[in-house]
Amino acid sequence: MRSEFQRDRDRIIHSTAFRRLEYKTQVFVNHEGDLFRTRLTHTLEVAQIARAVARALRANEDLAEAIALAHDLGHTPFGHAGQEALDECMREHGGFEHNLQSLRIVDHLEQRYGAFDGLNLMFETRAGILKRCKPSIAHTLGELGRRFLENRRPSLEAQICNLADEIAYNNHDVDDGLRSGLITLEELESVSLFARHCAAARREFPRLAGRRLIHETVRRMIDALVTDLLEETRRRLAQTGVSSPLEVELAPPLVGFSAEMDEDNRALKQFLHERLYRHYRVVRMTNKAKAIVRDLFAAFYADARLLPPEHRERGQESGMARAIADYIAGMTDRYAIKEHRRLFAVGED
Ligand code: MG
């Protein structure tokens, strides 16, 4: 009844790592509020945008959806702060990279089928999940790593997911940033993309204010970004005349914004970097998150007997440091906080 990529999508949705996305965060820690995006809602927004774009371009919608749903599976708790800390801890042991971890999850760590480890996904889905890869690691990945050594582009569907990811997080971070009070509407009006669409919303609905004005503005921004992306991508497809997956890999990047929209999008990203991701309250949280990850790693590495047996056993196969990284990366925000308390607070068990 299902195509191969529909089956991949379904296997991803049924995985343990997918369910954990609900309690992992990007910018805001999970317990800060029920209204902020989590990795799960982010993932669903990416999948929605990717599907719409893939359908409009007549790319493979199911493949795009599968890649989008799996794209953040490898993230540590506490977003980029967690990943940076874990990468530092793993410096002597091959490092840690969330993108590679997503692949490791679907290839090995999910254990739910009798016949194989992992989810046994299609090559195209796995290749789409692997967004970046250092040559030293690409060498070890066989056919999957070849693209990086030969400097070929990702598939059309993978390129769509990359841009869908970017459209989703820039826009929901605007929304969450405003909701949290860390950034204000007045500040955002210095960003031309926001200012333009906010003004248009006000012109059409003069009495609109507050959250509803923000939603109407964000909605318009997403629409403008997606529309521009479709027009520019169609133009590039026509110009290069690609007609096969291999030609896509050999062509310059095909999915992208027009030069003007690229500029607008960059300005929005820049604003979020300076005003939101480096906001002192976010930095405080980031700092705490890093300390938790470092403490956990150090404790387990110093004494592997602290690890739950199944993770200790896995250490016998993959090396203890990697098993610890897998265990920590699999944690949700709240589980990491709890485990930290269990290991360090007297009177907890
Ligand atoms: Mg993402």
Boltz pocket constraint, residues with backbone or C-beta under 6 A from the ligand:
constraints:
  - pocket:
      binder: B
      contacts: [[A, 42], [A, 46], [A, 71], [A, 72], [A, 165]]
      max_distance: 6.0
